[in-house]
Amino acid sequence: MKDTKVALISLGCDKNTVDSEILLGQLARQGAVFTPELELADVIIINTCGFLQEAVAESREEIARAVAYKTAGSCQKVIVTGCAAMRYKAEFLAIPGVDEVLAQPDFALYDLRIPSTPRHYAYLRIAEGCDKNCTYCTIPQIRGSYRSRELDGLLNEARRLASLGVRELILVAQDTTLYGTDLYGGQKLHELLAELSQIDGVKWLRLLYCYPEHIYPEMLAEMAQNPKVLPYIDLPIQHSVDKILRTMGRKSSEEMLRAKIDEIRAAMPEVVLRTTLITGFPGENKKDFQALCNFIEDIRFDNLGVFAYSREEGTPADKLDGHLPEKTKAARRDRLMQLQQRISAENLAFKAGSILEVVVEGFEDGVYFARSYALAPDIDGLIFIPADKPLKIGDFVHVRIIETYEYDMLGEYYESAK
């Protein structure tokens, strides 16, 4: 592997990004050099996503693109790994030009990880796998059962990331709120947050993938009193109608969701809530969908994403009656996003004139773009700042909001932040 030029195509979620970064570290230890140019690579690796059929289709397309470089470039070997590779190993091995289908990287080797995100933020995966067994999901089959990482290992990794310049750590897992239950006999996310906040250089701690039924008082108390923990919670509720939630295998109900959201907002009045939803799940009728719309109108999430239900072979939901046409599922998804677009625009309108602390993300066409605590990278909106003053990527500055849109805002530089 020494001096071999490797190109890595990483697909899917932020947890897959961490897999790719571990793989890069392992390859670097073996002497590989990396190139972003596929035509220059000796080896092309595709880290696939297998969560939805749309993602699997993208994985197939990227494999075909990589194989083409065996004739159009210098590629000698195409290697496939990741979630889709675990689901469709035989199929992928049968593709002409694919040389190997590998298991996922050795997750014990986090110390070899080479971050691929911008220098100022990184994902910290605090657990592997999932025990939920939601009827639509293949993750437990691919990733195995829920396994928390040791606290000391996480702290060591976080310190190393901070030493590389990371200012924002984004905690991820299939369910971050369950951290510690398998290792320490109870939920320990609040203790992990307290320990991480002691690391020099870390300014922001952000939580993603918090199942509402497992959010607990100590966690909310730590978030409310710890200035480094952002008042931002991602709640993947998927639906609000009880009968659909039951069929999905979820452990929540509309009453519980409303009560939990009230509890969160009481603990942190400034909290930003993000969620994800699935439209067109088997058995969802017009009344159910309208009830979901009404729920979203009532709750007024700050950020929201919607997936049309994807029929996944090998899942219990695949065998259910009442599957809906793709056109219906997509139309309901689009209607929900239109509703959220209006809600988001109304929510952001209240920000006009306010002064926000933001981290500068990038620069393009004479304009900087940035994020406040209310915006997670890649999934939420942006704040645009005219280049009246030179700024650096990763700088924390204050901006005054002068205009708001559906998802984004326009701000002007106000002052530097610490």
C-alpha positions in Angstrom: 0.0 0.0 0.0 3.0 2.3 0.4 2.8 5.3 -2.0 -0.4 3.9 -3.5 -2.7 6.7 -4.6 -6.1 6.2 -3.1 -9.4 8.1 -3.8 -12.2 7.6 -1.4 -15.9 8.3 -2.2 -17.9 8.6 1.0 -21.7 8.4 0.8 -24.5 8.6 3.3 -24.8 10.0 6.8 -22.3 11.6 9.3 -21.8 8.2 11.0 -20.6 6.9 7.6 -18.3 9.9 7.4 -16.7 8.8 10.6 -16.2 5.3 9.1 -14.5 6.9 6.1 -12.2 8.9 8.4 -11.2 5.8 10.3 -10.5 4.1 7.0 -8.4 7.0 5.8 -6.4 6.8 9.0 -5.8 3.0 8.6 -4.7 3.5 5.0 -2.4 6.4 5.9 -0.7 4.2 8.5 0.0 1.7 5.7 1.7 4.4 3.6 -1.1 5.3 1.2 -1.4 8.8 -0.3 -4.7 10.4 -1.0 -6.0 12.2 -4.1 -9.4 13.8 -4.8 -9.0 13.1 -8.5 -10.5 9.7 -9.4 -8.6 9.6 -12.7 -5.2 9.8 -10.8 -6.0 7.1 -8.3 -4.5 3.6 -8.3 -7.2 2.4 -5.9 -10.8 3.8 -5.6 -12.8 3.0 -2.5 -16.5 3.6 -2.3 -17.9 3.7 1.3 -21.6 3.0 0.5 -24.9 3.9 2.2 -27.6 1.3 2.4 -30.3 3.0 4.5 -32.8 3.6 1.7 -33.1 2.3 -1.8 -32.4 5.7 -3.2 -29.0 5.6 -1.3 -28.4 2.1 -2.6 -29.0 3.3 -6.2 -26.5 6.1 -5.6 -24.0 3.5 -4.4 -24.5 1.5 -7.6 -23.9 4.6 -9.7 -20.7 5.5 -7.9 -19.4 1.9 -8.2 -20.0 2.1 -12.0 -18.3 5.5 -12.1 -15.3 4.1 -10.3 -15.0 1.0 -12.4 -15.0 3.2 -15.5 -11.7 4.7 -14.4 -10.0 1.3 -14.9 -10.1 2.2 -18.6 -10.3 6.0 -18.5 -7.7 6.6 -15.7 -4.9 4.8 -13.8 -7.2 2.8 -11.5 -6.1 -0.7 -10.9 -8.4 -1.7 -8.1 -12.0 -0.9 -7.0 -13.0 -1.7 -3.4 -16.5 -1.4 -2.0 -17.3 -1.1 1.7 -20.1 0.3 3.9 -23.7 -0.4 4.7 -24.9 -1.2 1.2 -21.9 -3.5 0.7 -23.0 -5.4 3.8 -26.6 -5.7 2.4 -25.7 -6.6 -1.2 -22.2 -8.1 -0.9 -22.9 -10.9 -3.5 -24.4 -8.5 -6.0 -21.6 -6.0 -5.7 -18.9 -8.7 -6.0 -20.5 -9.8 -9.2 -20.1 -6.4 -10.8 -17.4 -6.6 -13.4 -14.4 -4.5 -12.3 -15.1 -4.7 -8.5 -12.2 -6.3 -6.9 -13.2 -6.5 -3.2 -16.1 -6.0 -0.9 -14.8 -5.3 2.6 -16.4 -5.3 6.0 -16.7 -1.9 7.8 -13.5 -0.4 9.3 -12.2 -1.6 12.7 -14.0 0.8 15.0 -11.5 0.2 17.7 -8.9 2.3 15.8 -10.4 5.7 16.3 -6.9 7.1 17.1 -6.0 6.6 13.4 -8.9 8.7 12.3 -8.2 11.5 9.7 -11.0 14.2 9.8 -12.5 15.0 6.5 -14.8 17.8 7.6 -13.7 21.5 7.8 -11.1 22.0 10.5 -13.4 23.7 13.0 -15.9 20.9 13.5 -16.0 17.1 13.6 -18.4 14.3 14.4 -17.9 12.3 17.6 -19.7 8.9 17.3 -20.5 7.9 20.8 -22.1 4.5 20.1 -22.5 1.9 17.4 -25.5 -0.1 16.2 -29.1 0.0 17.3 -31.6 -2.1 19.3 -34.8 -0.3 18.2 -35.9 -2.6 15.4 -38.2 -0.1 13.8 -40.2 -2.0 11.2 -38.9 0.2 8.3 -35.2 0.1 9.1 -32.3 -2.1 8.2 -29.7 -0.5 10.4 -29.8 -3.2 13.2 -29.3 -5.9 10.6 -26.3 -4.0 9.2 -24.7 -2.4 12.2 -25.7 -4.8 15.0 -26.9 -4.1 18.5 -26.3 -0.8 20.4 -22.8 -0.6 21.8 -21.7 2.5 23.7 -18.0 3.5 23.4 -15.9 3.7 26.6 -15.9 7.2 28.2 -12.1 7.4 28.3 -11.8 6.5 24.7 -14.3 9.2 23.7 -12.5 11.8 25.8 -9.1 10.9 24.3 -10.5 11.2 20.8 -12.2 14.5 21.6 -8.9 15.9 23.0 -7.1 14.8 19.9 -9.7 16.5 17.6 -9.5 19.6 19.7 -5.7 19.6 19.3 -6.2 19.6 15.5 -8.3 22.8 15.8 -11.8 21.4 16.2 -14.1 23.9 18.0 -17.4 22.2 17.6 -18.0 18.5 18.4 -21.2 17.0 17.0 -22.3 13.9 19.0 -23.9 11.2 16.8 -25.2 7.6 17.2 -28.3 5.9 16.2 -29.7 7.2 19.5 -27.4 9.5 21.5 -29.7 9.6 24.5 -29.1 5.9 25.3 -25.3 6.4 25.7 -24.0 4.3 28.6 -27.0 2.1 29.2 -25.1 -1.0 28.0 -21.8 -0.2 29.6 -22.6 1.6 32.8 -26.1 0.5 33.8 -27.8 3.7 33.0 -28.0 6.8 30.8 -24.8 8.7 31.0 -25.0 11.3 28.2 -25.2 14.1 30.8 -21.9 12.9 32.3 -20.3 12.6 28.9 -21.3 16.2 28.0 -19.9 17.5 31.3 -16.6 15.8 30.7 -16.3 16.9 27.1 -17.0 20.5 28.1 -13.8 20.5 30.2 -11.6 20.0 27.1 -9.7 23.1 26.2 -10.5 24.4 22.7 -14.0 22.9 22.5 -16.5 25.7 22.3 -19.7 24.1 21.0 -21.2 20.6 21.8 -24.1 19.7 19.6 -26.5 16.7 19.9 -28.0 14.8 17.0 -30.4 11.8 16.9 -32.0 12.1 20.3 -35.0 9.7 20.5 -37.7 11.6 22.4 -38.8 8.7 24.6 -35.3 8.5 26.1 -34.7 12.2 26.8 -34.3 12.4 30.6 -34.1 15.1 33.3 -30.4 15.0 34.0 -29.6 15.4 30.3 -31.9 18.5 30.0 -30.4 19.9 33.2 -26.9 19.5 31.9 -27.8 21.1 28.6 -29.5 24.0 30.4 -26.7 24.9 32.7 -23.6 24.1 30.6 -22.7 27.0 28.3 -20.8 24.8 25.9 -23.8 22.5 25.2 -25.9 24.1 22.5 -29.6 24.4 23.1 -30.2 22.3 19.9 -31.9 18.9 19.9 -32.5 16.7 16.9 -35.7 14.6 17.6 -36.3 12.0 14.8 -40.0 11.4 15.6 -40.9 10.0 12.1 -44.7 10.6 12.6 -47.2 11.8 15.1 -50.2 9.5 14.6 -50.4 6.8 17.2 -51.5 4.0 14.8 -48.7 4.8 12.4 -46.1 5.0 15.2 -47.2 1.6 16.5 -46.9 0.0 13.0 -43.5 1.6 12.7 -42.5 -0.1 15.9 -41.8 3.2 17.6 -42.2 3.6 21.3 -43.8 7.1 21.3 -47.3 8.5 21.0 -48.6 11.9 20.1 -49.4 12.6 23.7 -45.9 11.7 24.8 -44.3 13.7 22.0 -46.2 16.8 22.9 -45.4 16.4 26.6 -41.7 15.8 25.9 -41.4 18.8 23.7 -43.1 20.9 26.3 -40.6 19.6 28.9 -37.7 20.4 26.6 -38.9 23.9 25.9 -39.6 24.6 29.6 -36.0 23.6 30.5 -34.5 25.6 27.6 -36.8 28.4 26.3 -34.2 29.2 23.5 -33.9 25.6 22.3 -33.9 24.8 18.6 -35.7 21.6 17.6 -35.1 19.6 14.4 -36.9 16.5 13.4 -37.3 14.0 10.5 -40.6 12.6 9.2 -41.6 9.7 7.0 -44.6 10.2 4.7 -46.6 7.5 3.0 -45.9 4.7 5.5 -48.1 1.6 4.8 -51.6 2.3 6.1 -51.3 6.1 6.2 -54.6 7.5 5.0 -55.6 11.1 4.2 -56.8 11.6 7.8 -53.5 10.4 9.2 -51.5 12.7 6.9 -53.7 15.7 7.8 -53.2 14.9 11.5 -49.5 14.9 10.9 -49.7 18.3 9.2 -51.7 19.7 12.1 -49.1 18.4 14.5 -46.3 20.1 12.6 -48.4 23.3 12.5 -48.8 23.2 16.2 -45.3 22.3 17.2 -43.5 24.5 14.7 -40.2 22.8 14.5 -37.3 25.1 13.7 -35.7 22.6 11.2 -37.3 19.6 9.6 -36.6 17.0 6.9 -39.0 14.6 5.2 -38.4 11.2 3.5 -41.0 9.5 1.4 -41.3 5.9 2.8 -38.9 3.6 1.1 -39.8 -0.1 0.9 -36.8 -2.1 2.1 -36.5 -5.8 1.6 -36.0 -7.8 4.7 -37.9 -5.4 7.0 -41.2 -6.2 8.6 -42.8 -3.1 7.0 -42.1 -4.5 3.6 -44.7 -7.3 4.4 -47.4 -4.9 5.6 -50.6 -4.3 3.7 -51.6 -0.9 2.6 -48.5 0.2 0.6 -49.1 3.5 -1.2 -48.2 4.6 -4.7 -44.8 6.4 -5.0 -46.6 9.4 -6.4 -48.8 9.7 -3.3 -45.8 9.3 -0.9 -43.8 12.0 -2.8 -46.8 14.4 -3.0 -47.2 14.2 0.8 -43.5 14.7 1.3 -43.6 17.8 -0.9 -46.7 19.2 0.9 -45.0 18.8 4.3 -41.9 20.5 3.1 -44.0 23.4 1.7 -45.7 23.7 5.1 -42.3 23.7 6.9 -41.0 26.3 4.5 -43.7 28.7 5.6 -43.2 27.9 9.3 -39.4 28.3 9.0 -39.9 31.7 7.3 -42.2 32.8 10.0 -39.9 31.6 12.8 -36.8 33.3 11.2 -38.6 36.6 10.7 -38.4 37.1 14.5 -34.6 37.0 14.2 -34.5 40.2 12.1 -32.4 42.8 14.0 -31.0 40.4 16.5 -27.3 39.8 17.0 -26.1 36.2 16.7 -22.8 34.5 17.3 -21.8 32.4 14.3 -19.0 30.3 13.0 -17.7 31.1 9.5 -18.2 28.1 7.3 -16.9 29.2 3.9 -16.6 31.9 1.2 -18.1 32.0 -2.3 -18.8 34.7 -4.9 -17.8 37.5 -2.5 -20.0 36.4 0.4 -19.1 34.5 3.5 -21.6 31.9 4.8 -21.9 30.9 8.5 -23.9 29.0 11.1 -25.3 29.9 14.4 -26.0 27.5 17.2 -29.4 26.9 15.6 -27.9 25.4 12.4 -26.2 22.1 12.1 -23.8 21.6 9.1 -25.1 20.2 5.9 -28.7 19.7 7.1 -29.9 23.2 8.2 -29.8 26.7 6.6 -27.0 29.3 6.5 -26.3 32.9 7.4 -24.8 34.9 4.6 -22.4 37.8 5.4 -21.1 40.3 2.8 -17.3 40.4 2.6 -17.0 43.9 4.1 -14.3 42.6 6.5 -11.9 39.8 5.9 -12.8 36.7 7.9 -11.3 33.3 8.4 -13.0 29.9 8.0 -13.6 28.7 11.5 -13.7 32.1 13.1 -16.5 32.8 15.6 -18.0 36.3 15.0 -21.1 38.2 15.8 -23.5 39.3 13.1 -26.6 41.5 13.0 -29.4 39.9 11.1 -30.7 42.3 8.5 -32.9 40.0 6.3 -34.5 36.6 6.6 -35.8 34.1 4.1 -37.4 30.6 4.2 -34.4 28.8 5.6 -31.4 31.2 5.4 -30.6 34.7 6.7 -28.5 37.7 5.7 -26.3 39.3 8.3 -23.7 42.0 8.6 -20.5 41.7 10.6 -20.8 43.1 14.1 -17.8 42.0 16.1 -15.4 39.1 16.7 -16.3 36.5 19.2 -14.0 34.6 21.5 
